[in-house]
């Protein structure tokens, strides 16, 4: 069965690129453009109305809320805390990576530091660890 990835990202061009390479690598992917959609999806997963993703790729800078709020909500909920999150952002600030790890993110990836094929490799490596 294909692994399911949820991408929470607000840039349409980036969504298009990442959906293409992740699908080509054999994964299922769904994208949400708003943080509030991400929070709603967590509630739908919890209520068993939507399938649980095997991994969430989370941008931090979203037009409506900070991605860390989504991460915190998931990781403090006993029914959602086991969903792995990769923070996937271009935003950088002192201590941000530590904050993400402290909240439960498995990885912190700066988008400009990796190519799309390197991202796919990181995802594959995560699932085969």
Secondary structure in CASP SS format (residue, H / E / C, confidence):
PFRMAT SS
TARGET T0000
AUTHOR 0000-0000-0000
METHOD secondary structure of the structure
MODEL  1
X C 1.00
X C 1.00
X C 1.00
X E 1.00
X E 1.00
X E 1.00
X E 1.00
X E 1.00
X C 1.00
X C 1.00
X C 1.00
X H 1.00
X H 1.00
X H 1.00
X H 1.00
X H 1.00
X H 1.00
X H 1.00
X H 1.00
X H 1.00
X H 1.00
X H 1.00
X H 1.00
X H 1.00
X C 1.00
X C 1.00
X C 1.00
X E 1.00
X E 1.00
X E 1.00
X E 1.00
X E 1.00
X C 1.00
X C 1.00
X H 1.00
X H 1.00
X H 1.00
X H 1.00
X H 1.00
X H 1.00
X H 1.00
X H 1.00
X H 1.00
X H 1.00
X H 1.00
X H 1.00
X C 1.00
X C 1.00
X C 1.00
X C 1.00
X C 1.00
X C 1.00
X C 1.00
X C 1.00
X E 1.00
X E 1.00
X E 1.00
X E 1.00
X C 1.00
X C 1.00
X E 1.00
X C 1.00
X C 1.00
X C 1.00
X C 1.00
X E 1.00
X H 1.00
X H 1.00
X H 1.00
X H 1.00
X H 1.00
X H 1.00
X H 1.00
X H 1.00
X H 1.00
X C 1.00
X C 1.00
X C 1.00
X C 1.00
X C 1.00
X C 1.00
X C 1.00
X C 1.00
X C 1.00
X E 1.00
X E 1.00
X E 1.00
X E 1.00
X E 1.00
X C 1.00
X C 1.00
X C 1.00
X C 1.00
X C 1.00
X C 1.00
X H 1.00
X H 1.00
X H 1.00
X H 1.00
X H 1.00
X H 1.00
X H 1.00
X H 1.00
X C 1.00
X C 1.00
X C 1.00
X E 1.00
X E 1.00
X E 1.00
X E 1.00
X H 1.00
X H 1.00
X H 1.00
X C 1.00
X C 1.00
X H 1.00
X H 1.00
X H 1.00
X H 1.00
X H 1.00
X H 1.00
X H 1.00
X H 1.00
X H 1.00
X H 1.00
X H 1.00
X H 1.00
X C 1.00
X C 1.00
END
